[in-house]
């Protein structure tokens, strides 16, 4: 449930930031204030952080509940898995941020990139025993 709320909040922030960047690029003024875009992104970060912390807590509970021997490969892998689509969106947000550096609308793109990275982290799930994604 929290992941779904994080998804909608982050995508809403990306929409506000993208609209702000588009309108700033099209016109001389800024019809959407940078403060409003930053506020939308900041509000979206709250459920994203809560979802990420919930995934980390679930993984820690799994580790405490199963004190058996771990394979070497399991100790090398990250204990959380993020679906590929969200990782791709986060990478594209980072690339767009780098591409927009120095432009008038660059701050809007930066905020959208932050929201996309937070979205990817909010969709993380604990890694299953065989390395598969848990469907919880």
Secondary structure, 3 states (H helix, E strand, C coil): CHHHHHHHHHHHHHHHHHHHHHHHHHCCCCCCCHHHHHHHHHHHHHHHHHHHHHHHHHHHHHHHHCCCCCCHHHHHCCCEECCHHHHHHHHHHHHHHHHCCCCCCHHHHHHHHHHHHHHHHHCCEEECCCCCECCC
